[in-house]
Amino acid sequence: MHEIRDAATFSLYAHPVETEEVGKFLIDVKTDRVYYFDVNLFRLHQDFVIRAILRRPMSDTERTSYFQNYREDKPSYILGYITHHRTANQWTFSYWESDKIRAVDVRRTRQRLRETFFIQDLSFRPDSTRQEALLAELTDIPTVTSDSLYKQSDYRPFNLGKATGRLRIVPVGTSYDSLLFEPEDIVVLQESYPDLPPVAGVLSTRFSTPLSHVNLRARAWGIPNATLKDAVTRYAALDGQLVQLEVRGATHTLRPATEREAEAWKRTRESARTVRVPAANLKVRELRPLQRMRAQDARLFGTKAANLGEILRLRGREISVPEGFGIPFVFYREHLQRHGLDTALEALLAEPRFQQEAAWRKAQLEAFRARVTAAPLDAALLDAVEARVRDRLGGKGVFVRSSTNAEDLKGFNGAGLYDTVPNVVGREALGAAIKQVWASLWNFHAVEERRRFGIPSSAVFSAVLVQTGVDATSAGVLVTKNLYDVSDNHTFTINAKRGLGLSVVSGTTVPEQVLYDIRYPGARVVSRSEDATMLVFDAQGGLKEVPTGAAEPVLSEVRARELALVAAKLVKVFPRSGPLDIEWVLEGNKVWIVQARPFIDAVH
């Protein structure tokens, strides 16, 4: 069509992506004619040109000429998008993120759209860092960034689904340590929390990203989960009542439910999945370097360490992993046995109240962890670890990380369940960090998560991964799929922050989000990080918070591309794992990989 004069026609021609409707157009630069086309029929601009304008296949010369339309000088077409951002109540036009569109053509586009489209109030939305630079030249027309649209939206779904349970509005100021829920609760959160025990559904009034720990939990549990800014005022009257929550792509419903509906939901909902963990081998006592680990060594050193060893085995010349070594499971078991903590743990797990009362279970786990960390560490082990750090890792600050047999598994990645101690310096700090990591196997949220997935407590063991610390200029998480458009199978989702990435998945602030298309290379900006401070190494050990002191984006086009290229190589290391959840660190422009595990796909 050469014009669209009503919303109904646009909806027919557009493709829904979460809370947005995305349409496409092209402008013939020679005739100035506008073409709006059905993106459900023609997914790419090129498809439309071939099938509706040329009506024959392109020759090699024509194909080369077509792709010139993404450069500054357009030989034939201006190729663009119109998007209805429904929850932000805005309409924008934009271009492919790698389009080198000029300001003059942006103005030309807006003029032709206003003449042929039923919405006059169209804003230009840059989708890349390069396009954002045009905003300084376009002060004469309305503009809006993807970052501002993301943060303006009053609703954003993270996991679709339906659940019935008792609504619990968590009061402002509730501390993370005091969060206690029943598995049948549907919770409304007014604060950003780093994690959450198992529940039936989640509404949050504060925005985060699909890769925050809370959203990853909801995804793994297969429960409805969304951000809704006015959830508290809208549903205050239902607090404490049985409700049914359904999260859909563009909207949601939350209404009172009957006891019969609640019972029916309990009977029909998916039963707790049983995840098989690698059986621990408690015979090997070697402090083994990552270079000599293989995937099967998850039975000795945990899945995290074993996966890094597998990366080095297959792609060690192409992918950088910080040097490190593993402390096997056997030393964790001996620490418990030496101090009578193994029998104390057995008694605790056998106590009926442990199974029945969450508050009691939480208090007892806290007391048990304190006993683990207070018990003296075997001096011979600490001597060996200290020597290895000094002789093999240069004696600098190290990361002491969990590597259990109950994480990084297909169907259970355990993100954020266990502790990492950063920039550990000195003998005393090393001993304390090792014991903290062992104790974190019994973090309350870790125990609750394993119960949800049917993992028996008797089967879990903690190894320790000790790695050279990288004092990151930026860090974050990359998932090898598009978390905003499930129909797109060639785009990676990247979350990033300046400095060390410990807060990227905490959900406390919105990180920079970039979608990188590996088939048609280009980085699309979703949101920008506005943190005034970042975490860096303290020379005395540990971390300190310093001003960011930088206004430029965290991820340049070059950095995003380098990350995506490394991620594509990691997919080949784990070809049967499905989408990967990758933790990365940038030291300048150098990419370091510190974790790779299966990503838990949404269950709808």
Number of C-alpha atoms within 10 A of each C-alpha: 11 13 19 18 11 11 13 10 12 24 15 14 22 24 19 17 16 18 20 20 20 21 24 25 24 22 21 15 15 10 9 14 14 22 18 23 23 19 19 13 12 17 14 11 17 16 15 21 18 15 13 12 11 10 11 10 12 16 9 9 8 11 13 11 15 17 15 16 18 20 13 13 14 21 16 17 24 23 22 19 18 24 23 22 19 17 17 17 12 16 21 23 24 22 23 19 23 20 22 17 24 15 17 10 15 19 15 14 22 21 13 15 21 14 13 18 20 14 15 13 11 22 19 22 24 25 24 25 18 17 20 16 12 15 19 9 11 15 9 9 13 14 16 18 20 19 18 13 18 21 17 14 19 19 27 27 22 28 27 20 20 22 24 28 29 23 26 19 21 17 12 9 8 13 11 13 9 9 14 14 17 15 15 18 22 30 22 25 22 20 19 18 19 17 22 21 19 23 20 24 30 27 26 25 19 21 23 26 25 23 26 26 23 27 26 25 25 27 23 21 25 22 28 28 31 30 23 23 19 15 19 20 8 11 14 13 9 17 17 14 16 22 24 22 26 20 25 21 18 16 16 19 11 18 14 16 16 15 13 9 17 18 12 12 16 15 10 8 11 10 11 12 14 15 17 17 22 20 14 22 15 17 11 15 13 14 19 17 19 26 18 13 23 20 19 15 20 27 22 31 36 32 30 27 34 25 25 25 26 21 28 21 17 15 16 14 9 12 16 16 22 19 17 25 27 26 26 30 28 20 22 21 17 16 19 18 13 13 15 12 19 15 12 13 17 12 11 17 16 10 12 9 13 18 13 10 11 16 15 13 19 21 12 15 21 16 10 19 21 14 16 22 19 12 16 14 19 13 10 9 15 16 12 12 21 19 14 18 23 14 10 14 20 11 15 15 26 27 22 27 24 31 32 31 25 28 25 24 20 16 19 24 22 21 20 21 23 23 19 21 20 23 26 26 19 17 15 11 14 23 22 18 23 26 22 23 28 29 23 23 24 23 20 23 20 22 20 20 21 21 17 19 18 15 19 14 16 9 13 20 27 28 30 28 29 31 25 23 19 20 20 22 21 23 27 25 24 25 24 25 25 19 20 17 12 11 10 12 13 14 26 25 24 30 30 29 30 29 25 24 25 15 21 25 28 20 23 16 19 26 28 24 27 26 26 27 23 17 9 12 15 22 31 23 24 23 20 24 19 16 14 13 15 21 23 22 21 15 12 12 16 18 18 13 13 13 10 15 9 10 9 10 16 23 26 16 20 12 17 22 18 15 25 25 12 18 23 15 15 22 16 13 18 18 10 10 16 16 19 24 23 21 19 26 29 24 14 11 16 13 20 20 22 19 20 27 27 22 25 26 17 18 14 13
